[in-house]
Every structure is written in C-alpha cells, then in structure tokens.
Amino acid sequence: MNNLGFSYLLKSLHISPSEMAKELNVDRTLVSKWKNGSRKIDLNALYFDNAISFLINKNIEQKNNFLENLFSSIYNESINHSNYENHLRELLKRFIIDNSDKKTVSNINKTSNNSLYTTNIAIYNNQHQSFLGVLNMLDSAINYGEPQKLYFVFNKSFNSFSDNKEIRNEWLDKVIKLLDMGCDLDLIYSFSKSSKLLSYLAPVLLHKNCNSSYFIDSIDDSQNYSLHIIENNSVFYSSSQRVEYETYNYGALFTDPFTINFYIAFTKNILSKSLNTFFPSTIYNVLDSFELKSNKINLELTKYNTIYYCNIFPIFTVMSDELYYEVLCNSVSNKEDIDKYFEFFKIAKKNMYEGSNLSTTDFYSIDSLISFSVSENIVYESESDISPKLILTKQQFKQHLNDLANHLLSTENYNICLIPETTITDNELFYCWCKKNEFLVTFNNKNLSDIRLCTEVSYVNSVSNIFEKHFLLSGENFKNKDIVANFLRSL
C-alpha cells in the first residue's frame, strides 16, 4: 500500500472524498482511492498545492492543533507562528512525500506494514517526575485557552497520587481551572481503591462539567496505572508495579495522534463498563427509598450505620411545631400551601426522630452561624419539594437555635460538631447528608434542591470516615454537648 501519509491526513482531519473533490475539481472516486490508500496523489499535479491549502484550512477550522501536534511528535519541530502557513505547508509536503515514497526520515521508523511511524516520547523514571509531568501537561491545556475534552483514569493509583499534598493541591487547582474554562471531564476510578476520593476530589467530582464513574478492577492485579488524556493533544500514562518486593514507577507523555487515539479508545471501553458515581435525585425519593422503607435494607448492616449532615444552616426538623408554622406564615403566602408544608414537616420530623436508634452528627460552620445571628432576616434555601424557602426573623432564628440546643441535650445519640473555619477537608466545605453503608446525598450550595445521590458503598463510607475522623479529632470546645448548646443559645 502506498500514499499512507496523505491517506492518514484525510482520515484524521475527517475530510470526505466529496469535500476534497469539490475543492480540487477532480472526480470523487479519485479522492476515495487517495483516502483508502489504493492510489497515491500526484505530487506534480496542479491541484497538489490546493490540496495542501485545504488540509491547512481544515486544521484551523477544527481548532485542535492536530497538524501541529503531529509534526512536533514526528520531527521534534515546533511550528514557526510568524510564518505559520508556509512552515506548515513545508511540513505537510515533507510528511506526504516521505510516506508516499516509502522513505524514512530520522524520527520516522516503519515497524510493520500496518504501522506508519513511531515517535519520540518523554519518559519519566520516578513517581515525583511523573507528577510534575502531569502538572506541566495540565498547564499546556490551560494555556491553550479553549475548552477541550478530558479523560482521567485512576486504577488503584489515586491514593499514591493524593498522598503528596503539594502536588495534589496544585493538580486540583489546575483541574478546576480547566473545568471552569468549560472543559468536559470524564473521571473514572477503580472501585476497590476509592477511599480517599471525596476527601480530596469534592470540588472536581461535584463540578457541573465533571462526570465521575467507577469500574470493578481485578483485585489480584499488581499493576497500578493512571491516565490523563487531553483529546487531540496529549496523553500522560503513569504506572507502578511491584515485583519481588520492589516497586517500579514509569511515566510517559505521548503527543502523537496514534497513541492519543489508542488511549481514548481504551478509556471509552472502560467507561462503557463503568457505573455512575452520582445520579440526579430528590430528597423525597431518598426518604421514600431509604428512610420510609428501611425494612427493605439489611437490618444487621443498618444497625451499625451513622448519619452525618453538613450544611450552611441548622436542620429545620428540630423546630417546635409552633415555631415552624410561624416561619411558614412568614415565608409562604398561600394558606393551602402553608398547611401542605406543615403536614410534610410533621411527617419528616416523625420519620427522622421517632424510634431512631442511629447515631447522628451534624456539622455547622461557626462563621455561618454568627453571620446569620446578626442578620435581621435569615433565608434557608429550599432543600426539596417538601420544604419551601424559609424566611426567619432574627428572633425566630434565635428560637431555632434554642430548639436545636434542647434537642442536642435531650437526645443521647445526637451530636453537633462546630467547624471553626469554612473547611472540613483540604477543600471547600461541601454540603451533604450521608448515611453510612447506604447513601450519600450532595447539595448544590446555590440551589439545595439540586441534589445528587450516590449509593456506591465504598464511596459513601469514605465520606463517613472523613466526618468520623473530623469529629474524633475536634477539640472538646467544638463537640462537647454542654459547650455547644451554650454557644447556640448565646447567638
């Protein structure tokens, strides 16, 4: 087969035979033969220069720097932007001529009839250098300035990546920048090693431009690997393998389109067999599925469950009936709706507190509570269809805190942990309701009725462990019942 270079360019730039034939004023079947490699383009024909121009225009149109990355990987030569089109034209001709005549250049090595070339790659022979290589790759994506498709895969490898706090935080900052720029990320992780995911990745996994999923890996697989893919740009592959008590680390940066396409296909195959971490849901569905029908769940398991709740305002179901009705009258104008929400309140209160033997801990930010206490009107955003947005006066908020303090002191298995700053992990405070061994509900802090549900037990319990650890390590000033109750009443 000849004409591999021109055939490859037509396929990679998604140029149809009819497009090219129309542009060059030649027969469509001729272009089809160029594309399938059964006939080589005439390098001396009048249309050859026009074909080169068409390839350049298609490359610019697609905005993915395909030709620039291709020639950089083959010839180790950056495009001269001051003479962009002429330089690209020279490299295109060189690439087509080299491959059309089956000749080689110093950085192109034919390995078989089915291979076009191998390319220079950057090799990293230790874990730290691999981490730095990933950060540099993310910087290049940020500097590109255009939204791109991203794929990250962690197979038994996230824990080692996350243990380096400095690298981890820098990685998080760069990924968030890319997501805020409009990049779309598929983040896929192995089920068996997700213990630290939420503690570090909350801002990424809960970002609107990130879709997270997990796959079941082979437990006896001794190889750990991760992939960072920027579509049409680069792939960073990292791995570590234990052989006879020795750990071997390896990292490589690929920028050639063949390898990028291979790893994208590899990742999409994993993605097709993966399960979503989060699903859109409502509080009502969660209550209906897990709380009201709790007899469906293994009672031996659930008796060891613990509930954790973390939000910007105190849970409203501890209010007295009289206070809640009074707040509803402030917040809802329609009498029929007031009565409806009041009935929902009484049902929710009964389900959450009557006969429950589960240990529960709520987490509240001291700064938020103090900020509310000095406001004339305090707004509690709606969490679901069963509760509206609530508007409290300063006095009603004070009474709510008093009801909360009373509930704290009168309920043996209920605790409150005050958070002295706006973080509970290394990242920003996230809003969630977590029931160990069962489910995790995360709230959008700007719209608390916009929630996502996770039932992947390993992930759910990783969140439980975060809260449990935070509670155990907190000083008595932040969790002692008497001290916390006195603080709430003092506001």
C-alpha positions in Angstrom: 0.0 0.0 0.0 1.3 3.4 -0.9 0.3 7.0 -0.1 0.0 6.3 3.6 0.7 9.9 4.6 -2.0 11.6 2.5 -4.5 8.9 3.4 -3.8 9.3 7.1 -4.3 13.1 6.9 -7.6 12.8 5.1 -8.9 10.4 7.7 -7.6 12.3 10.7 -8.9 15.6 9.5 -12.3 14.0 8.8 -12.3 15.1 5.1 -14.8 13.3 2.9 -14.0 12.5 -0.7 -16.8 14.7 -1.9 -15.4 17.7 0.0 -11.9 17.3 -1.4 -13.1 16.5 -4.9 -15.3 19.6 -5.0 -12.4 21.8 -3.7 -9.9 20.4 -6.3 -12.4 19.9 -9.1 -11.5 16.3 -9.6 -13.5 13.1 -9.6 -14.8 11.9 -6.2 -13.6 8.3 -6.9 -10.1 9.6 -7.3 -10.1 11.1 -3.8 -11.7 7.9 -2.4 -8.7 6.0 -3.7 -6.3 8.5 -2.1 -8.2 8.1 1.2 -8.2 4.3 1.2 -4.5 4.3 0.2 -5.0 2.4 -3.1 -3.7 5.2 -5.2 -1.1 7.9 -4.4 -1.7 11.6 -5.0 0.3 13.1 -8.0 2.8 15.3 -6.3 3.4 17.2 -9.6 -0.3 17.8 -10.4 -1.6 21.4 -10.5 -4.1 20.5 -7.7 -1.5 19.4 -5.2 -0.9 22.8 -3.8 -4.6 23.4 -3.5 -4.9 20.1 -1.6 -2.2 21.2 0.9 -4.1 24.6 1.4 -7.3 22.6 2.0 -5.6 20.5 4.7 -4.3 23.6 6.4 -7.8 25.3 6.4 -9.4 22.1 7.8 -6.8 22.0 10.6 -7.6 25.6 11.5 -11.3 25.0 11.3 -11.2 22.1 13.8 -9.2 24.2 16.4 -7.4 21.1 17.8 -3.9 21.7 16.6 -3.8 18.3 15.0 -1.2 19.1 12.4 1.0 21.0 14.9 1.0 18.1 17.4 1.6 15.5 14.6 4.7 17.2 13.2 6.0 18.2 16.6 5.9 14.5 17.6 7.5 13.2 14.4 10.0 15.8 13.5 10.6 17.3 17.0 10.0 20.7 15.4 7.6 23.4 16.6 5.6 25.4 14.2 7.0 28.9 13.3 4.0 31.1 14.0 5.5 34.1 12.4 5.5 32.2 9.2 2.7 29.8 10.1 1.1 28.7 6.8 4.4 28.4 4.9 6.0 26.3 7.6 3.0 24.1 7.9 2.9 23.7 4.1 6.6 22.6 4.1 6.0 20.0 6.8 2.8 18.7 5.1 4.7 18.2 1.8 7.6 16.5 3.7 5.2 14.2 5.5 3.3 13.2 2.3 6.4 12.8 0.2 8.2 10.7 2.9 5.4 8.3 3.3 4.2 8.3 -0.3 7.7 7.1 -1.5 8.1 4.7 1.5 11.3 6.6 2.6 12.2 7.3 6.1 13.4 10.4 8.0 15.4 10.3 11.2 12.4 10.3 13.5 10.1 8.0 11.5 10.7 4.3 11.7 8.5 1.8 9.9 7.9 -1.2 12.1 5.4 -3.2 10.0 3.1 -2.9 7.1 0.3 -1.8 9.4 2.4 1.0 11.2 3.1 4.4 9.9 5.7 5.5 12.4 7.0 5.5 15.9 7.7 8.8 17.6 9.9 10.3 20.3 8.2 10.4 23.7 9.1 11.9 27.1 10.0 9.3 29.7 9.8 9.8 33.5 11.6 7.2 35.5 10.3 8.1 39.0 6.9 8.9 40.6 7.7 12.5 41.5 8.9 13.4 38.0 5.7 11.8 36.6 3.6 14.0 38.9 5.4 17.1 37.6 4.9 15.9 34.1 1.1 15.7 34.6 1.1 19.2 36.1 3.0 20.5 33.0 0.6 18.8 30.7 -2.4 20.5 32.5 -0.6 23.9 32.3 -0.4 23.4 28.5 -4.1 22.7 28.4 -4.8 25.9 30.4 -2.5 28.0 28.2 -4.3 26.7 25.1 -7.3 28.7 26.4 -10.1 26.7 24.6 -12.4 24.1 26.2 -11.3 20.6 25.5 -12.5 17.1 26.2 -10.6 15.5 29.2 -10.4 11.9 30.4 -8.7 10.9 33.7 -8.5 7.2 34.7 -7.2 6.0 38.1 -6.8 2.3 38.5 -5.6 1.6 42.1 -3.5 4.7 41.7 -5.3 7.7 43.2 -4.1 7.1 46.8 -0.5 7.3 45.9 -1.2 10.4 43.8 -3.1 12.1 46.5 -0.7 11.4 49.4 1.7 14.1 48.0 -0.2 17.2 49.4 1.7 19.8 47.5 1.3 18.0 44.1 -2.3 17.1 44.9 -3.4 20.7 45.7 -1.7 22.0 42.6 -3.3 19.3 40.5 -6.7 20.2 41.9 -6.2 23.9 41.2 -5.3 23.2 37.6 -8.2 20.8 37.0 -10.7 23.2 38.5 -9.4 26.0 36.2 -9.9 23.7 33.2 -13.4 22.8 34.3 -14.3 26.5 34.9 -12.9 27.2 31.4 -15.6 24.8 30.0 -13.6 21.7 29.6 -15.7 18.5 29.9 -14.1 15.8 32.1 -14.8 12.0 32.4 -13.1 10.9 35.6 -13.1 7.1 36.1 -11.7 5.3 39.1 -11.4 1.7 40.3 -13.9 0.6 42.8 -11.5 -1.1 45.1 -9.3 1.9 45.9 -11.7 4.9 46.2 -11.2 5.5 50.0 -9.7 9.0 49.6 -11.6 10.2 46.6 -14.2 12.5 48.2 -11.8 13.8 50.9 -9.7 15.4 48.2 -11.8 15.5 45.0 -15.1 17.0 46.1 -14.7 20.2 44.1 -13.8 18.2 41.0 -16.3 15.4 41.3 -19.2 17.7 42.2 -18.3 20.2 39.4 -21.0 20.6 36.7 -18.5 19.8 34.0 -17.3 16.5 35.5 -18.9 13.1 35.1 -17.5 10.6 37.6 -17.8 6.8 37.4 -16.2 3.7 38.8 -15.3 0.3 37.4 -14.6 -3.0 39.1 -10.9 -3.8 38.7 -9.0 -7.1 39.2 -8.1 -7.4 42.9 -5.1 -9.5 42.2 -3.7 -7.1 39.5 -0.4 -5.9 40.8 -0.2 -3.0 38.4 -1.5 0.4 39.2 -1.9 2.9 36.5 -3.4 6.3 35.7 -4.1 8.2 32.5 -4.5 11.9 31.9 -5.8 12.5 28.4 -6.4 15.8 26.7 -8.2 14.9 23.5 -6.3 15.8 20.2 -3.4 17.0 22.3 -1.6 14.6 24.6 -1.8 11.5 26.9 0.2 11.0 30.1 0.4 7.4 31.2 1.8 6.6 34.7 2.1 3.2 36.3 3.7 1.4 39.2 4.3 -2.3 39.6 5.5 -4.4 42.5 7.9 -7.2 41.5 9.6 -9.2 44.3 9.2 -6.5 47.0 10.5 -3.8 44.6 8.2 -1.0 43.2 8.9 0.2 39.7 7.5 3.5 38.6 7.1 4.6 35.0 5.6 7.7 33.3 5.4 8.7 29.6 4.0 11.7 27.8 2.6 11.0 24.3 1.7 13.7 21.8 1.3 11.7 18.6 -2.2 11.2 17.3 -1.9 7.4 17.0 -1.2 6.9 20.7 -3.8 9.5 21.7 -6.5 7.7 19.7 -5.5 4.4 21.1 -5.8 5.5 24.7 -9.0 7.3 24.1 -10.5 4.1 22.7 -9.0 2.2 25.7 -10.7 4.7 28.1 -14.0 4.7 26.3 -14.0 0.9 26.6 -13.5 1.2 30.4 -16.2 3.9 30.5 -18.7 1.7 28.7 -18.3 -0.8 31.6 -18.3 1.7 34.4 -21.1 2.8 36.7 -22.0 6.5 37.5 -21.0 7.6 40.9 -23.8 10.2 41.2 -27.4 10.3 40.0 -29.8 13.2 40.0 -32.5 12.7 42.6 -34.8 14.4 45.1 -34.9 14.4 48.9 -38.4 12.8 48.6 -37.0 9.9 46.6 -34.2 9.4 49.1 -36.7 9.4 52.0 -39.0 7.1 50.2 -36.3 4.6 49.1 -34.1 4.6 52.2 -35.9 6.0 55.2 -39.6 5.3 54.8 -38.9 1.8 53.5 -35.9 1.0 55.7 -37.3 -2.6 56.3 -36.0 -3.4 52.8 -32.5 -2.9 53.9 -30.4 -5.5 55.7 -31.1 -4.7 59.4 -27.9 -6.4 60.6 -26.0 -3.9 58.5 -28.0 -0.7 59.2 -27.9 -1.1 63.0 -24.2 0.0 62.7 -25.0 2.9 60.5 -24.3 6.6 61.4 -25.9 9.7 59.9 -23.8 12.8 59.1 -25.3 16.0 58.0 -23.3 19.1 56.8 -25.0 22.3 55.7 -24.8 26.0 56.0 -27.9 26.3 58.2 -29.3 24.2 61.1 -31.6 21.3 60.2 -35.2 22.7 60.4 -36.9 19.5 61.6 -35.7 20.2 65.2 -38.0 23.2 65.3 -41.1 23.1 67.5 -44.3 22.8 65.6 -45.3 26.2 66.7 -42.1 27.9 65.5 -42.2 26.1 62.1 -45.8 27.1 61.5 -44.9 30.7 62.4 -41.9 30.6 60.0 -44.1 29.2 57.2 -46.5 32.1 57.6 -43.6 34.4 57.1 -42.4 32.5 54.0 -45.4 31.3 52.1 -48.4 33.4 51.2 -50.9 30.7 50.2 -52.8 29.2 53.2 -53.3 25.9 51.4 -49.5 25.7 50.8 -48.8 26.5 54.4 -50.9 23.7 55.6 -49.4 21.3 53.0 -45.8 22.1 54.0 -46.7 21.9 57.7 -48.0 18.3 57.2 -44.8 17.4 55.3 -42.8 18.8 58.2 -44.6 16.7 60.8 -44.1 13.5 58.7 -40.4 14.3 58.2 -39.9 15.0 61.9 -41.6 11.8 62.9 -39.6 9.7 60.4 -36.3 11.2 61.3 -36.5 11.2 65.1 -39.2 8.8 66.4 -37.8 5.3 67.1 -34.5 6.0 65.5 -31.5 4.5 67.3 -28.9 5.6 64.8 -26.1 7.8 65.9 -26.3 11.2 64.1 -23.8 14.0 63.9 -24.4 17.4 62.3 -21.6 19.8 61.3 -22.1 23.5 61.2 -19.7 26.4 60.4 -19.2 28.8 63.3 -18.7 31.6 60.9 -22.1 30.9 59.2 -24.0 30.7 62.4 -22.5 34.0 63.7 -23.3 35.7 60.3 -26.9 34.5 60.5 -27.3 35.7 64.1 -26.5 39.4 63.2 -28.9 39.5 60.2 -32.4 40.9 60.5 -33.8 38.2 58.2 -32.2 34.8 57.6 -33.1 32.7 54.5 -32.9 28.9 54.5 -32.9 27.8 50.9 -35.3 25.0 49.9 -33.9 21.5 50.2 -36.7 19.7 48.4 -40.3 19.8 47.3 -41.4 19.0 50.8 -40.0 22.2 52.3 -40.1 25.8 50.8 -37.5 28.5 51.1 -37.8 29.7 54.7 -37.5 33.3 55.9 -36.8 33.7 59.6 -36.6 36.9 61.7 -33.6 37.3 64.0 -35.8 36.3 66.9 -37.1 33.2 65.1 -33.5 32.2 64.3 -32.6 32.5 67.9 -35.5 30.4 68.9 -34.5 27.8 66.3 -31.0 27.6 67.8 -32.6 27.2 71.2 -34.7 24.2 69.9 -31.5 22.8 68.4 -29.7 23.1 71.7 -32.6 21.4 73.5 -32.6 18.5 71.0 -28.9 18.1 71.4 -29.0 17.8 75.2 -32.1 15.6 75.3 -31.0 13.1 72.6 -28.3 10.6 73.6 -27.2 9.5 70.1 -27.2 13.0 68.6 -24.1 15.3 68.4 -23.2 18.6 66.8 -19.6 19.4 65.8 -18.8 23.0 65.2 -16.4 23.8 62.4 -14.1 26.7 63.3 -13.4 27.7 59.7 -15.0 27.2 56.3 -13.4 23.9 55.6 -13.8 20.3 56.7 -11.2 18.8 54.4 -8.4 20.4 52.4 -11.1 21.7 50.1 -14.1 24.0 50.4 -16.9 22.9 52.7 -19.3 20.6 50.8 -23.0 20.2 51.7 -24.2 16.7 52.1 -26.2 14.1 54.0 -24.5 10.8 54.4 -25.8 7.6 55.9 -23.0 5.0 56.4 -23.4 1.8 54.4 -26.4 3.2 52.5 -26.3 6.5 50.6 -24.8 9.9 50.2 -26.8 13.0 49.1 -24.8 16.1 47.9 -26.4 19.5 47.7 -25.5 22.3 45.3 -24.8 25.1 47.7 -26.5 27.7 45.4 -29.6 25.5 44.9 -30.1 23.0 47.7 -33.0 21.3 45.8 -30.4 20.3 43.1 -29.1 17.2 44.7 -27.1 14.1 43.5 -27.4 10.7 45.1 -24.6 8.1 45.4 -25.1 4.5 46.6 -21.6 3.2 45.8 -20.9 1.9 49.4 -17.1 2.3 49.2 -17.5 5.9 48.3 -20.3 6.5 50.8 -18.2 5.1 53.6 -15.2 7.1 52.5 -17.3 10.2 53.2 -18.5 8.7 56.5 -14.9 8.2 57.5 -14.0 11.8 56.7 -16.7 13.1 59.1 -16.0 10.5 61.7 -12.3 11.4 61.7 -13.1 15.1 61.8 -15.4 14.6 64.8 -12.9 12.4 66.7 -10.1 14.9 66.2 -12.1 18.0 67.1 -11.4 19.6 70.4 -14.0 19.5 73.2 -14.8 23.1 72.7 -16.3 22.2 69.3 -18.2 19.0 70.2 -18.9 18.9 74.0 -22.7 18.9 74.2 -22.9 21.5 77.0 -20.4 23.8 75.4 -22.1 23.6 72.0 -25.6 24.1 73.5 -24.4 27.2 75.4 -22.8 28.6 72.3 -26.0 28.1 70.3 -28.1 29.8 72.9 -25.6 32.7 73.1 -26.1 33.8 69.5 
